[in-house]
Amino acid sequence: VLCVDCPRPELDGTVSYIEAAQLSSLFLSSPPPERRLKVVIAGA
């Protein structure tokens, strides 16, 4: 087994990172839904 510590890639300035940060802040600042939904996550 070979373990190598790789440097963290520079993702902070990419378009995908910025869009994800904007969506995340939108989810945090939006009001909760009036009716809560039941969610089931099923997998094998």
PyMOL Python script that loads the backbone (N, CA, C, O; Angstrom):
from pymol import cmd

cmd.read_pdbstr("""\
ATOM      1  N   VAL A   1       0.855  -1.173   0.000  1.00  0.00           N
ATOM      2  CA  VAL A   1       0.000   0.000   0.000  1.00  0.00           C
ATOM      3  C   VAL A   1       0.894   1.227   0.000  1.00  0.00           C
ATOM      4  O   VAL A   1       1.826   1.329   0.797  1.00  0.00           O
ATOM      5  N   LEU A   2       0.606   2.144  -0.887  1.00  0.00           N
ATOM      6  CA  LEU A   2       1.379   3.376  -0.995  1.00  0.00           C
ATOM      7  C   LEU A   2       0.471   4.558  -0.695  1.00  0.00           C
ATOM      8  O   LEU A   2      -0.532   4.760  -1.380  1.00  0.00           O
ATOM      9  N   CYS A   3       0.810   5.333   0.312  1.00  0.00           N
ATOM     10  CA  CYS A   3       0.027   6.517   0.681  1.00  0.00           C
ATOM     11  C   CYS A   3       0.816   7.758   0.302  1.00  0.00           C
ATOM     12  O   CYS A   3       1.976   7.911   0.686  1.00  0.00           O
ATOM     13  N   VAL A   4       0.182   8.639  -0.450  1.00  0.00           N
ATOM     14  CA  VAL A   4       0.832   9.861  -0.888  1.00  0.00           C
ATOM     15  C   VAL A   4      -0.064  11.032  -0.523  1.00  0.00           C
ATOM     16  O   VAL A   4      -1.268  10.997  -0.777  1.00  0.00           O
ATOM     17  N   ASP A   5       0.512  12.064   0.069  1.00  0.00           N
ATOM     18  CA  ASP A   5      -0.240  13.259   0.423  1.00  0.00           C
ATOM     19  C   ASP A   5      -0.152  14.241  -0.739  1.00  0.00           C
ATOM     20  O   ASP A   5       0.893  14.847  -0.975  1.00  0.00           O
ATOM     21  N   CYS A   6      -1.251  14.390  -1.457  1.00  0.00           N
ATOM     22  CA  CYS A   6      -1.275  15.288  -2.614  1.00  0.00           C
ATOM     23  C   CYS A   6      -1.767  16.665  -2.187  1.00  0.00           C
ATOM     24  O   CYS A   6      -2.616  16.760  -1.301  1.00  0.00           O
ATOM     25  N   PRO A   7      -1.260  17.726  -2.792  1.00  0.00           N
ATOM     26  CA  PRO A   7      -1.731  19.067  -2.440  1.00  0.00           C
ATOM     27  C   PRO A   7      -3.178  19.281  -2.888  1.00  0.00           C
ATOM     28  O   PRO A   7      -3.636  18.690  -3.866  1.00  0.00           O
ATOM     29  N   ARG A   8      -3.878  20.134  -2.155  1.00  0.00           N
ATOM     30  CA  ARG A   8      -5.278  20.433  -2.473  1.00  0.00           C
ATOM     31  C   ARG A   8      -5.329  21.254  -3.761  1.00  0.00           C
ATOM     32  O   ARG A   8      -4.609  22.244  -3.885  1.00  0.00           O
ATOM     33  N   PRO A   9      -6.172  20.856  -4.726  1.00  0.00           N
ATOM     34  CA  PRO A   9      -6.263  21.639  -5.963  1.00  0.00           C
ATOM     35  C   PRO A   9      -6.919  22.993  -5.702  1.00  0.00           C
ATOM     36  O   PRO A   9      -7.725  23.125  -4.782  1.00  0.00           O
ATOM     37  N   GLU A  10      -6.581  23.984  -6.496  1.00  0.00           N
ATOM     38  CA  GLU A  10      -7.147  25.328  -6.364  1.00  0.00           C
ATOM     39  C   GLU A  10      -8.534  25.348  -7.005  1.00  0.00           C
ATOM     40  O   GLU A  10      -8.664  25.546  -8.213  1.00  0.00           O
ATOM     41  N   LEU A  11      -9.557  25.146  -6.197  1.00  0.00           N
ATOM     42  CA  LEU A  11     -10.927  25.115  -6.704  1.00  0.00           C
ATOM     43  C   LEU A  11     -11.725  26.349  -6.312  1.00  0.00           C
ATOM     44  O   LEU A  11     -12.798  26.589  -6.865  1.00  0.00           O
ATOM     45  N   ASP A  12     -11.219  27.137  -5.366  1.00  0.00           N
ATOM     46  CA  ASP A  12     -11.992  28.239  -4.808  1.00  0.00           C
ATOM     47  C   ASP A  12     -12.408  29.281  -5.841  1.00  0.00           C
ATOM     48  O   ASP A  12     -13.443  29.924  -5.662  1.00  0.00           O
ATOM     49  N   GLY A  13     -11.655  29.470  -6.898  1.00  0.00           N
ATOM     50  CA  GLY A  13     -11.976  30.505  -7.874  1.00  0.00           C
ATOM     51  C   GLY A  13     -12.688  29.996  -9.110  1.00  0.00           C
ATOM     52  O   GLY A  13     -12.966  30.780 -10.017  1.00  0.00           O
ATOM     53  N   THR A  14     -12.994  28.703  -9.176  1.00  0.00           N
ATOM     54  CA  THR A  14     -13.627  28.159 -10.374  1.00  0.00           C
ATOM     55  C   THR A  14     -15.109  28.507 -10.410  1.00  0.00           C
ATOM     56  O   THR A  14     -15.720  28.777  -9.376  1.00  0.00           O
ATOM     57  N   VAL A  15     -15.673  28.497 -11.597  1.00  0.00           N
ATOM     58  CA  VAL A  15     -17.080  28.842 -11.783  1.00  0.00           C
ATOM     59  C   VAL A  15     -17.974  27.872 -11.013  1.00  0.00           C
ATOM     60  O   VAL A  15     -18.936  28.296 -10.372  1.00  0.00           O
ATOM     61  N   SER A  16     -17.671  26.591 -11.067  1.00  0.00           N
ATOM     62  CA  SER A  16     -18.491  25.590 -10.368  1.00  0.00           C
ATOM     63  C   SER A  16     -18.496  25.832  -8.864  1.00  0.00           C
ATOM     64  O   SER A  16     -19.540  25.713  -8.223  1.00  0.00           O
ATOM     65  N   TYR A  17     -17.343  26.170  -8.295  1.00  0.00           N
ATOM     66  CA  TYR A  17     -17.239  26.416  -6.856  1.00  0.00           C
ATOM     67  C   TYR A  17     -18.052  27.647  -6.465  1.00  0.00           C
ATOM     68  O   TYR A  17     -18.754  27.632  -5.454  1.00  0.00           O
ATOM     69  N   ILE A  18     -17.963  28.700  -7.253  1.00  0.00           N
ATOM     70  CA  ILE A  18     -18.686  29.939  -6.961  1.00  0.00           C
ATOM     71  C   ILE A  18     -20.192  29.717  -7.074  1.00  0.00           C
ATOM     72  O   ILE A  18     -20.952  30.192  -6.230  1.00  0.00           O
ATOM     73  N   GLU A  19     -20.631  28.997  -8.115  1.00  0.00           N
ATOM     74  CA  GLU A  19     -22.062  28.705  -8.267  1.00  0.00           C
ATOM     75  C   GLU A  19     -22.574  27.856  -7.112  1.00  0.00           C
ATOM     76  O   GLU A  19     -23.669  28.099  -6.607  1.00  0.00           O
ATOM     77  N   ALA A  20     -21.805  26.872  -6.692  1.00  0.00           N
ATOM     78  CA  ALA A  20     -22.215  26.018  -5.577  1.00  0.00           C
ATOM     79  C   ALA A  20     -22.304  26.821  -4.286  1.00  0.00           C
ATOM     80  O   ALA A  20     -23.211  26.593  -3.485  1.00  0.00           O
ATOM     81  N   ALA A  21     -21.392  27.746  -4.070  1.00  0.00           N
ATOM     82  CA  ALA A  21     -21.432  28.589  -2.873  1.00  0.00           C
ATOM     83  C   ALA A  21     -22.661  29.492  -2.882  1.00  0.00           C
ATOM     84  O   ALA A  21     -23.279  29.707  -1.839  1.00  0.00           O
ATOM     85  N   GLN A  22     -23.021  30.021  -4.047  1.00  0.00           N
ATOM     86  CA  GLN A  22     -24.213  30.864  -4.155  1.00  0.00           C
ATOM     87  C   GLN A  22     -25.474  30.053  -3.887  1.00  0.00           C
ATOM     88  O   GLN A  22     -26.366  30.521  -3.179  1.00  0.00           O
ATOM     89  N   LEU A  23     -25.563  28.846  -4.439  1.00  0.00           N
ATOM     90  CA  LEU A  23     -26.728  27.992  -4.192  1.00  0.00           C
ATOM     91  C   LEU A  23     -26.820  27.596  -2.728  1.00  0.00           C
ATOM     92  O   LEU A  23     -27.910  27.559  -2.157  1.00  0.00           O
ATOM     93  N   SER A  24     -25.683  27.302  -2.124  1.00  0.00           N
ATOM     94  CA  SER A  24     -25.667  26.924  -0.718  1.00  0.00           C
ATOM     95  C   SER A  24     -26.178  28.061   0.156  1.00  0.00           C
ATOM     96  O   SER A  24     -26.959  27.829   1.078  1.00  0.00           O
ATOM     97  N   SER A  25     -25.746  29.286  -0.122  1.00  0.00           N
ATOM     98  CA  SER A  25     -26.221  30.422   0.674  1.00  0.00           C
ATOM     99  C   SER A  25     -27.695  30.684   0.423  1.00  0.00           C
ATOM    100  O   SER A  25     -28.402  31.137   1.324  1.00  0.00           O
ATOM    101  N   LEU A  26     -28.177  30.405  -0.797  1.00  0.00           N
ATOM    102  CA  LEU A  26     -29.604  30.565  -1.097  1.00  0.00           C
ATOM    103  C   LEU A  26     -30.431  29.574  -0.280  1.00  0.00           C
ATOM    104  O   LEU A  26     -31.475  29.938   0.262  1.00  0.00           O
ATOM    105  N   PHE A  27     -29.973  28.329  -0.190  1.00  0.00           N
ATOM    106  CA  PHE A  27     -30.694  27.324   0.594  1.00  0.00           C
ATOM    107  C   PHE A  27     -30.730  27.692   2.070  1.00  0.00           C
ATOM    108  O   PHE A  27     -31.744  27.492   2.738  1.00  0.00           O
ATOM    109  N   LEU A  28     -29.634  28.225   2.575  1.00  0.00           N
ATOM    110  CA  LEU A  28     -29.570  28.581   3.992  1.00  0.00           C
ATOM    111  C   LEU A  28     -30.445  29.781   4.329  1.00  0.00           C
ATOM    112  O   LEU A  28     -30.977  29.867   5.436  1.00  0.00           O
ATOM    113  N   SER A  29     -30.602  30.711   3.387  1.00  0.00           N
ATOM    114  CA  SER A  29     -31.360  31.931   3.675  1.00  0.00           C
ATOM    115  C   SER A  29     -32.831  31.833   3.298  1.00  0.00           C
ATOM    116  O   SER A  29     -33.613  32.701   3.685  1.00  0.00           O
ATOM    117  N   SER A  30     -33.234  30.805   2.558  1.00  0.00           N
ATOM    118  CA  SER A  30     -34.636  30.688   2.148  1.00  0.00           C
ATOM    119  C   SER A  30     -35.483  30.135   3.296  1.00  0.00           C
ATOM    120  O   SER A  30     -34.990  29.363   4.118  1.00  0.00           O
ATOM    121  N   PRO A  31     -36.766  30.535   3.350  1.00  0.00           N
ATOM    122  CA  PRO A  31     -37.633  30.031   4.418  1.00  0.00           C
ATOM    123  C   PRO A  31     -37.945  28.545   4.208  1.00  0.00           C
ATOM    124  O   PRO A  31     -37.896  28.060   3.078  1.00  0.00           O
ATOM    125  N   PRO A  32     -38.263  27.827   5.273  1.00  0.00           N
ATOM    126  CA  PRO A  32     -38.595  26.406   5.126  1.00  0.00           C
ATOM    127  C   PRO A  32     -39.928  26.244   4.396  1.00  0.00           C
ATOM    128  O   PRO A  32     -40.759  27.152   4.434  1.00  0.00           O
ATOM    129  N   PRO A  33     -40.147  25.118   3.740  1.00  0.00           N
ATOM    130  CA  PRO A  33     -41.411  24.905   3.029  1.00  0.00           C
ATOM    131  C   PRO A  33     -42.581  24.827   4.008  1.00  0.00           C
ATOM    132  O   PRO A  33     -42.413  24.447   5.167  1.00  0.00           O
ATOM    133  N   GLU A  34     -43.765  25.193   3.523  1.00  0.00           N
ATOM    134  CA  GLU A  34     -44.955  25.148   4.376  1.00  0.00           C
ATOM    135  C   GLU A  34     -45.294  23.715   4.766  1.00  0.00           C
ATOM    136  O   GLU A  34     -45.641  23.444   5.915  1.00  0.00           O
ATOM    137  N   ARG A  35     -45.193  22.809   3.815  1.00  0.00           N
ATOM    138  CA  ARG A  35     -45.522  21.403   4.073  1.00  0.00           C
ATOM    139  C   ARG A  35     -44.243  20.582   3.948  1.00  0.00           C
ATOM    140  O   ARG A  35     -43.602  20.575   2.897  1.00  0.00           O
ATOM    141  N   ARG A  36     -43.884  19.906   5.003  1.00  0.00           N
ATOM    142  CA  ARG A  36     -42.670  19.088   4.982  1.00  0.00           C
ATOM    143  C   ARG A  36     -42.927  17.810   4.193  1.00  0.00           C
ATOM    144  O   ARG A  36     -44.016  17.238   4.256  1.00  0.00           O
ATOM    145  N   LEU A  37     -41.943  17.381   3.470  1.00  0.00           N
ATOM    146  CA  LEU A  37     -42.049  16.170   2.672  1.00  0.00           C
ATOM    147  C   LEU A  37     -41.306  15.034   3.357  1.00  0.00           C
ATOM    148  O   LEU A  37     -40.331  15.252   4.075  1.00  0.00           O
ATOM    149  N   LYS A  38     -41.782  13.825   3.123  1.00  0.00           N
ATOM    150  CA  LYS A  38     -41.086  12.636   3.612  1.00  0.00           C
ATOM    151  C   LYS A  38     -40.174  12.147   2.496  1.00  0.00           C
ATOM    152  O   LYS A  38     -40.602  12.000   1.351  1.00  0.00           O
ATOM    153  N   VAL A  39     -38.931  11.901   2.834  1.00  0.00           N
ATOM    154  CA  VAL A  39     -37.947  11.471   1.850  1.00  0.00           C
ATOM    155  C   VAL A  39     -37.432  10.097   2.245  1.00  0.00           C
ATOM    156  O   VAL A  39     -37.079   9.858   3.400  1.00  0.00           O
ATOM    157  N   VAL A  40     -37.397   9.201   1.273  1.00  0.00           N
ATOM    158  CA  VAL A  40     -36.869   7.861   1.505  1.00  0.00           C
ATOM    159  C   VAL A  40     -35.668   7.673   0.587  1.00  0.00           C
ATOM    160  O   VAL A  40     -35.755   7.895  -0.621  1.00  0.00           O
ATOM    161  N   ILE A  41     -34.561   7.266   1.167  1.00  0.00           N
ATOM    162  CA  ILE A  41     -33.369   6.962   0.388  1.00  0.00           C
ATOM    163  C   ILE A  41     -33.140   5.461   0.506  1.00  0.00           C
ATOM    164  O   ILE A  41     -32.815   4.949   1.577  1.00  0.00           O
ATOM    165  N   ALA A  42     -33.314   4.770  -0.611  1.00  0.00           N
ATOM    166  CA  ALA A  42     -33.179   3.310  -0.610  1.00  0.00           C
ATOM    167  C   ALA A  42     -32.015   2.917  -1.512  1.00  0.00           C
ATOM    168  O   ALA A  42     -31.838   3.477  -2.594  1.00  0.00           O
ATOM    169  N   GLY A  43     -31.242   1.974  -1.067  1.00  0.00           N
ATOM    170  CA  GLY A  43     -30.117   1.526  -1.870  1.00  0.00           C
ATOM    171  C   GLY A  43     -29.731   0.114  -1.490  1.00  0.00           C
ATOM    172  O   GLY A  43     -30.173  -0.420  -0.473  1.00  0.00           O
ATOM    173  N   ALA A  44     -28.905  -0.474  -2.322  1.00  0.00           N
ATOM    174  CA  ALA A  44     -28.478  -1.839  -2.051  1.00  0.00           C
ATOM    175  C   ALA A  44     -27.122  -1.852  -1.407  1.00  0.00           C
ATOM    176  O   ALA A  44     -26.594  -2.922  -1.102  1.00  0.00           O
TER     177      ALA A  44
END
""", "prot")
cmd.dss("prot")
cmd.show_as("cartoon", "prot")
cmd.util.cbc("prot")
cmd.orient("prot")
